[in-house]
């Protein structure tokens, strides 16, 4: 069964940086897209970033562009989310997700949580002074 385990969350001050990791099982890496989503209490689960495992193509939410960077490490079967210039609005539980997609994939599809059948349990990120 596919498994995703997030780590790296914690408490940081505004303007600070944090690096999240998503360790995936080999089964999970048969999927070609990996994404990061976040969800604040009583809010919808929103798209943050995604990456094509093979090509390395990246996709970002407008709120993440210029501040967050998604990357992957083949050897470690791990996807990262480098976050900088963090704001209180970034406070949320961050989830890693995976999906196997074929053909041309629209940005809208990559940004939809329902696109991803595999999810981690989440890691909490709190940005506060």
Buried (B, 14 or more C-beta within 10 A) or exposed (E): EBBBBBBBBEEBEEEBEBBBBBBBBEEBBEBBBBBBBBBEEEEEBBBBBBBBBEEEEBBBBEBBEEBBBBBBEEEEBBBBBBBEEBEEEBBBBBBBBBBBBEEEBEEEBBBBBEBBEBBBEBBEBBBEE
